[in-house]
Amino acid sequence: MTRILTINPKQTRGLRKLLVWVNKRQYGGVVPGIYTILARDLNIALPTGWLYNYLHMRKGSPISRLQREMLATVVNGLVGGAP
């Protein structure tokens, strides 16, 4: 079984600490799991976060909130997530 390296949000310093704070505010006090994986390499985390916010969070997003929820439900089912 593969072990995916992650960061511990409580032990971050510097720029990562600022990004953890921003993510906590944006997501209601929790740090998303995908961020804990991506934050290991900021060269990947920053552009990925920008792309996600551009596609999903902007006012003129091509994907509606309902479509995002539907997509999340399908992906959650495919990966065997919690019901």
DRENTI-673172 format. One record per residue: x, y, z of N, C-alpha, C, CB in turn. Coordinates in steps of 0.1 Angstrom, whole numbers. Each point is the difference from the previous one (the first is absolute). Glycine has a CB too. Layout:
BEGIN
  neast  nnorth    nup  caeast  canorth   caup  ceast  cnorth    cup  cbeast  cbnorth   cbup
      X       Y      Z       X        Y      Z      X       Y      Z       X        Y      Z
...
This chain:
BEGIN
  neast  nnorth    nup  caeast  canorth   caup  ceast  cnorth    cup  cbeast  cbnorth   cbup
      8     -12      0      -8       12      0      9      12      0     -19      -12     12
     16      22    -20       7       12     -2     -3      10     12       1       -3    -25
      9       9     30      -2       11     10      2      13     -6       8      -15     18
    -18      23    -18       0       14     -5      5       9     10     -19       -5    -16
     29      13     13       6        9     10     -9      13      1      23       -9     -5
    -26      13     17      -8       12      2      7       9     10     -21      -13     -5
     15      25      7       5        9     10     -9      -1     12      11       16    -17
     -6     -12     29      -8        2     12     -3      15      1      10      -21     11
    -23      25    -13      -3       14      0      4       7     13     -18       -5    -15
     19      -2     27       3        6     12     15       3      1     -19      -12     11
     27       5    -19      15        2      1      6       7    -12       0      -21     13
     -8      28    -21       5        7    -11      6      14      4     -17      -11    -14
     26      16      6       7       12      2      1       8    -13      13      -10     20
    -11      23    -18       2        8    -12    -12       2     -9      24       -7      1
    -21       6    -14     -11        1    -10    -11     -11      1      17       11    -15
    -13     -23     18     -10      -10      2     -9       3     12      17      -17     -9
    -12      23     19      -9        3     12    -10      11     -5      19       -5     16
    -15      14    -24     -10       10     -5    -10      -7     -9      18       18      1
    -14     -27     -9      -9       -7     -9    -10      -9      8      18        1    -18
    -13      -7     28      -9       -8      9    -10       9      6      18      -16      5
    -14      28      0     -10        9      6    -10       4    -11      18        9     16
    -14      -5    -28      -9        4    -10    -10     -12     -3      17       16    -10
    -12     -28      8      -9      -11     -3    -10      -3     12      19      -10    -14
    -14      11     26      -9       -2     11    -12      10      0      19       -9     13
    -15      22    -16     -11       10     -1    -10      -3    -11      16       17      9
    -10     -21    -21      -8       -3    -12     -9     -12      2      18       11    -14
    -14     -21     22      -7      -12      1     -6      -3     13      15       -9    -17
    -18      20     25      -7       -1     12      8      -7     12     -20       -1    -14
     32       4     15       8       -5     11      7     -13     -2     -16       12     14
     15     -18    -25       8      -12     -3      9       2    -12     -19      -14     10
     29       6    -10      10        0    -12     -4     -12     -9      19       12     14
    -22      -9    -26      -4      -12     -9     12     -10     -2     -16       16    -12
     12     -28     12      10      -11     -2      9       2    -12     -16      -15     12
     10      19    -23       8        2    -12     11      11      2     -20       -7    -14
     17      17     22      10       10      3     11      -5      8     -18       17     -1
     16     -26     10      10       -6      9     10      -8     -9     -15       -1     20
     10      -5    -31       8       -7     -9      8       9     -9     -16      -19      0
      9      29     -6       6        9    -10     10       9      7     -20       -1    -14
     18       5     26       9       10      7     14      -5      2     -20        9     11
     23     -22    -13      13       -5      1      9       7    -10      -8      -22      8
      3      25    -20       7        7    -11     -8      12     -4      10      -22     -8
     -5      34     12      -7       12     -3      0       3    -15       6        9     23
      4     -14    -30       0        2    -15    -12      -7     -7      25        2      1
    -31     -11      6     -12       -7     -5    -13       6      7      14      -21     -4
    -13      23     17     -11        5      8     -6      13     -5       9      -13     20
      0      23    -22      -5       13     -4     -7       1    -13      19        9     13
    -13     -15    -24      -8        0    -13    -12      -8      1      21        4    -12
    -21     -15     19     -12       -9      1    -11       7      7      15      -20      0
    -11      27     11     -10        8      7     -6      11     -8      12       -6     21
     -3      13    -28      -5       10     -9    -10      -5    -11      22       13      4
    -18     -24    -10      -9       -6    -10    -13      -5      6      20       -7    -13
    -20       1     24     -12       -4      7     -9      12      3      12      -20     10
     -7      30     -4      -8       12      3     -5       7    -13      14        3     21
     -6      -3    -31      -4        6    -13    -12      -7     -6      23        8     -3
    -22     -21      3     -11       -9     -6    -12      -1      9      17      -12    -12
    -16      11     25     -11       -3      8     -5      12      9       9      -23      0
     -1      32      4      -4       10     10     -3      14     -6      13      -13     16
    -10      15    -28      -2       14     -5    -15       2     -3      23        1     -9
    -27      11      8     -14        3     -3     -5      -5    -13       3       21     14
      5     -20    -24      -4       -5    -14      5     -14     -3       0       23     -7
      0     -32     18       5      -13     -2     -9      -8    -10       9        1     23
     -2      -9    -32      -8       -7    -10     -7     -12      7      17        6    -18
    -14      -9     30      -7      -11      7     -8       6     11      19      -16     -5
    -32      13      6      -9        5     10      3      -7     13     -18        6    -17
     12      -1     28       2       -6     13     -6     -14      0      -1       23     11
    -11     -24    -17      -7      -13     -1      9     -10     -8     -22       11      1
     28      -7    -12       9       -9     -7     12      -4      8      -8       11    -21
     14      -2     29      11       -3      8     -4     -11     11      10       23     -4
    -22     -21      9      -5      -10     10     -2     -14     -6     -10       19     13
      4     -19    -25      -2      -12     -7     13      -7     -4     -21        9     -9
     31      -1      5      13       -6     -3      7      -5     12       2       16    -18
     -3      -9     29       6       -5     13     -7     -13      4       5       24      7
    -18     -25     -8      -7      -12      4      5     -12     -9     -20       14      7
     21     -12    -20       4      -11     -9     15      -4      4     -16        8    -18
     25       1     19      14       -3      3      1      -7     14       7       20    -14
    -15     -15     24       0       -6     13     -4     -15     -1      -5       22     11
     -5     -25    -19      -5      -14     -2     11      -8     -7     -24        8     -1
     30      -2     -9      10       -8     -7     13      -4      8      -8       12    -21
     11      -3     30      12       -3      8     -4      -7     13      11       20     -9
    -23     -23     11      -4       -8     12     -1       8     12       9      -19    -10
    -12      32      9      -1        9     11    -12      -3      9      12       17    -13
    -13      -9     24     -11       -2     10    -13       4     -7      16        5     19
    -27     -11    -15     -13        3     -6     -5      13      5      -5      -24     -1
